């Protein structure tokens, strides 16, 4: 599942505030610009390209590699913001049993 980049960074911020030893008054901008939290700097491109450059050094070539990897190595890709639609895509593309049930965890 992929996530819209801005939503992903906001989620990372909230996760960092809850789980990591980061000052509570740290702003989202400070998390990204001062701490250099790598996952906030094109985190999905980093993961999908298999490359881990210095903070602020992601390239267009990395994006091309990530997109190529999605095309060549993934049978289906979903969007977290369209979770239900993504699950239907997985059921169809991967020939899963159509009676897929889930509950959202809190």
PyMOL commands that set and color helices and strands:
alter all, ss='L'
color gray80, all
select helices_A, chain A and resi 5-19+28-33+38-40+43-49+60-73+80-93
alter helices_A, ss='H'
color red, helices_A
deselect
rebuild
show_as cartoon
